[in-house]
């Protein structure tokens, strides 16, 4: 997998997990404050779309992940 693919998989996982932890109807509900984490991930995705820079992708490349096209 390339670095941008890993970022998308991790972001999607974080969003789904934080929604499951933050929505009161969920069987694994903990607190509605988890929805703030969902917003944080979404804001970072939005920022990276406009600036074409993602800190997580930079870190992944330094750890040896292949650069995406």
Backbone as a chain_set.jsonl record, in Angstrom:
{"seq": "XXXXXXXXXXXXXXXXXXXXXXXXXXXXXXXXXXXXXXXXXXXXXXXXXXXXXXXXXXXXXXXXXXXXX", "coords": {"N": [[0.836, -1.187, 0.0], [0.376, 2.26, -0.658], [1.467, 5.415, 0.778], [-0.648, 7.332, 0.804], [-2.86, 5.688, 0.551], [-2.799, 4.266, 2.932], [-3.241, 6.371, 4.72], [-5.901, 7.021, 4.082], [-7.238, 4.633, 4.775], [-6.698, 4.507, 7.549], [-7.859, 6.953, 8.392], [-10.568, 6.525, 7.707], [-11.1, 4.332, 9.378], [-10.696, 5.512, 11.915], [-12.769, 7.429, 11.872], [-15.116, 5.833, 11.681], [-14.858, 4.303, 14.042], [-14.825, 6.312, 16.043], [-17.363, 7.387, 15.663], [-18.925, 5.176, 16.369], [-18.287, 5.062, 19.063], [-19.293, 7.469, 19.926], [-21.995, 7.94, 19.327], [-25.099, 7.852, 20.848], [-26.926, 5.675, 20.411], [-25.376, 3.526, 19.764], [-24.019, 0.243, 20.356], [-21.565, 0.234, 21.642], [-21.27, 2.658, 22.85], [-19.629, 5.336, 24.481], [-19.083, 8.104, 25.142], [-20.389, 11.277, 24.121], [-18.409, 13.004, 23.489], [-16.584, 11.77, 21.854], [-17.346, 12.401, 19.317], [-16.106, 14.777, 18.769], [-13.568, 13.956, 18.083], [-14.135, 12.749, 15.657], [-14.811, 15.037, 14.181], [-12.314, 16.315, 14.232], [-10.693, 14.569, 12.692], [-12.065, 14.777, 10.253], [-11.688, 17.524, 9.72], [-8.931, 17.584, 9.358], [-8.701, 16.003, 7.042], [-10.061, 17.658, 5.243], [-8.386, 19.94, 5.307], [-6.025, 18.814, 4.238], [-6.875, 18.28, 1.697], [-7.1, 20.813, 0.559], [-4.523, 21.938, 0.914], [-2.76, 20.056, 0.019], [-1.051, 18.651, 1.686], [-0.259, 16.399, 4.239], [0.244, 15.559, 7.516], [0.358, 12.966, 8.612], [0.851, 11.385, 6.366], [3.395, 12.288, 5.682], [4.838, 11.377, 7.919], [4.44, 8.604, 7.616], [5.825, 8.152, 5.214], [8.44, 8.697, 6.069], [8.733, 6.548, 7.693], [8.967, 4.556, 5.919], [6.941, 3.872, 4.085], [5.688, 3.496, 0.789], [5.65, 6.162, -1.588], [2.706, 7.725, -2.696], [0.891, 8.181, -5.825]], "CA": [[0.0, 0.0, 0.0], [1.12, 3.517, -0.677], [1.218, 6.238, 1.965], [-1.968, 7.956, 0.771], [-3.856, 4.647, 0.787], [-2.771, 4.001, 4.377], [-3.902, 7.511, 5.364], [-7.347, 6.893, 3.873], [-7.72, 3.506, 5.577], [-6.642, 4.905, 8.958], [-8.863, 8.001, 8.612], [-11.873, 5.881, 7.682], [-11.222, 3.535, 10.598], [-10.872, 6.436, 13.033], [-14.092, 8.036, 11.798], [-16.135, 4.839, 12.04], [-14.707, 3.949, 15.449], [-15.247, 7.417, 16.902], [-18.817, 7.468, 15.572], [-19.479, 4.085, 17.179], [-18.091, 5.394, 20.469], [-19.9, 8.75, 20.264], [-23.439, 8.018, 19.068], [-25.783, 7.19, 21.966], [-27.606, 4.435, 20.037], [-24.397, 2.484, 19.473], [-23.815, -0.714, 21.467], [-20.296, 0.484, 22.347], [-21.263, 4.078, 23.208], [-18.875, 5.738, 25.663], [-19.358, 9.507, 25.42], [-20.578, 12.082, 22.913], [-17.165, 13.726, 23.211], [-15.882, 11.089, 20.763], [-17.7, 13.063, 18.063], [-15.086, 15.811, 18.542], [-12.477, 13.287, 17.358], [-14.622, 12.615, 14.277], [-14.665, 16.36, 13.57], [-10.883, 16.564, 14.07], [-10.228, 13.797, 11.533], [-12.656, 15.397, 9.076], [-11.016, 18.806, 9.47], [-7.605, 17.289, 8.804], [-8.891, 15.572, 5.664], [-10.406, 18.86, 4.484], [-7.163, 20.738, 5.204], [-5.068, 18.177, 3.326], [-7.405, 18.416, 0.345], [-6.81, 22.158, 0.063], [-3.107, 22.284, 0.946], [-1.992, 18.952, -0.556], [-0.066, 18.226, 2.68], [-0.837, 15.651, 5.344], [1.317, 15.202, 8.433], [0.437, 11.515, 8.754], [1.506, 10.846, 5.173], [4.818, 12.61, 5.824], [5.385, 10.438, 8.911], [4.451, 7.263, 7.021], [6.925, 8.081, 4.242], [9.695, 8.603, 6.815], [8.791, 5.196, 8.258], [9.269, 3.617, 4.84], [5.836, 3.597, 3.18], [5.888, 3.996, -0.584], [4.977, 7.411, -1.931], [1.57, 7.546, -3.612], [0.847, 9.048, -7.017]], "C": [[0.878, 1.247, 0.0], [0.705, 4.362, 0.533], [-0.172, 6.864, 1.95], [-3.069, 6.93, 0.976], [-3.942, 4.315, 2.275], [-3.485, 5.121, 5.123], [-5.418, 7.382, 5.235], [-7.934, 5.756, 4.702], [-7.758, 3.879, 7.058], [-7.705, 5.962, 9.259], [-10.267, 7.4, 8.633], [-12.125, 5.05, 8.924], [-11.46, 4.425, 11.805], [-12.271, 7.046, 13.038], [-15.173, 7.045, 12.224], [-16.066, 4.465, 13.518], [-15.191, 5.067, 16.361], [-16.751, 7.65, 16.813], [-19.475, 6.392, 16.426], [-19.36, 4.386, 18.67], [-18.867, 6.646, 20.893], [-21.39, 8.878, 20.041], [-24.184, 7.212, 20.125], [-26.474, 5.869, 21.621], [-26.677, 3.269, 19.78], [-24.234, 1.528, 20.652], [-22.505, -0.497, 22.231], [-20.14, 1.961, 22.705], [-20.488, 4.321, 24.51], [-19.257, 7.161, 26.066], [-19.543, 10.251, 24.103], [-19.336, 12.896, 22.568], [-16.335, 13.045, 22.127], [-16.213, 11.719, 19.416], [-16.747, 14.213, 17.754], [-13.902, 15.214, 17.795], [-12.864, 13.079, 15.896], [-14.447, 13.931, 13.535], [-13.198, 16.69, 13.313], [-10.337, 15.835, 12.841], [-10.779, 14.412, 10.246], [-12.002, 16.716, 8.715], [-9.622, 18.595, 8.876], [-7.694, 16.804, 7.359], [-9.21, 16.759, 4.758], [-9.168, 19.728, 4.253], [-6.196, 20.127, 4.201], [-5.553, 18.238, 1.881], [-7.095, 19.772, -0.271], [-5.318, 22.45, -0.037], [-2.207, 21.24, 0.299], [-0.851, 18.518, 0.365], [-0.783, 17.549, 3.835], [0.305, 15.181, 6.242], [1.476, 13.683, 8.56], [1.118, 10.88, 7.549], [3.004, 11.123, 5.213], [5.494, 11.645, 6.79], [5.481, 9.033, 8.324], [5.58, 7.103, 6.009], [8.279, 7.987, 4.938], [9.865, 7.221, 7.441], [8.953, 4.13, 7.173], [8.113, 3.261, 3.916], [6.144, 4.198, 1.816], [5.099, 5.255, -0.812], [3.862, 7.12, -2.924], [1.631, 8.498, -4.765], [-0.278, 10.037, -6.932]], "O": [[1.965, 1.273, 0.578], [-0.274, 4.061, 1.215], [-0.819, 6.922, 2.996], [-4.119, 7.266, 1.524], [-5.032, 4.107, 2.81], [-4.249, 4.86, 6.053], [-6.138, 7.617, 6.205], [-9.015, 5.902, 5.273], [-8.741, 3.598, 7.745], [-8.384, 5.874, 10.282], [-11.07, 7.742, 9.502], [-13.229, 5.056, 9.468], [-12.326, 4.134, 12.63], [-12.89, 7.166, 14.095], [-16.042, 7.376, 13.031], [-17.1, 4.325, 14.173], [-15.888, 4.81, 17.342], [-17.361, 8.072, 17.796], [-20.456, 6.652, 17.122], [-20.232, 4.009, 19.452], [-19.078, 6.864, 22.086], [-21.999, 9.835, 20.519], [-23.932, 6.017, 20.284], [-26.59, 5.011, 22.495], [-27.134, 2.14, 19.598], [-24.301, 1.945, 21.809], [-22.354, -0.992, 23.348], [-19.023, 2.457, 22.848], [-20.668, 3.612, 25.5], [-19.7, 7.398, 27.19], [-18.932, 9.903, 23.093], [-19.231, 13.423, 21.46], [-15.464, 13.683, 21.535], [-15.44, 11.585, 18.468], [-16.595, 14.587, 16.591], [-13.294, 15.886, 16.962], [-12.029, 13.216, 15.001], [-13.988, 13.947, 12.393], [-12.871, 17.283, 12.285], [-9.604, 16.42, 12.044], [-10.052, 14.554, 9.262], [-11.783, 17.001, 7.538], [-9.194, 19.342, 7.997], [-6.85, 17.159, 6.537], [-8.696, 16.855, 3.644], [-8.931, 20.196, 3.139], [-5.607, 20.848, 3.395], [-4.747, 18.248, 0.95], [-6.857, 19.876, -1.474], [-4.883, 23.133, -0.964], [-1.028, 21.498, 0.055], [0.193, 18.069, -0.108], [-1.783, 18.054, 4.345], [1.22, 14.492, 5.79], [2.596, 13.176, 8.61], [1.886, 9.931, 7.705], [3.799, 10.271, 4.815], [6.588, 11.151, 6.52], [6.487, 8.348, 8.511], [6.218, 6.053, 5.946], [9.172, 7.285, 4.463], [10.985, 6.774, 7.691], [9.064, 2.942, 7.476], [8.284, 2.419, 3.034], [6.767, 5.254, 1.702], [3.996, 5.405, -0.288], [4.049, 6.362, -3.876], [2.332, 9.508, -4.712], [-0.463, 10.841, -7.845]]}, "num_chains": 1, "name": "protein.A"}
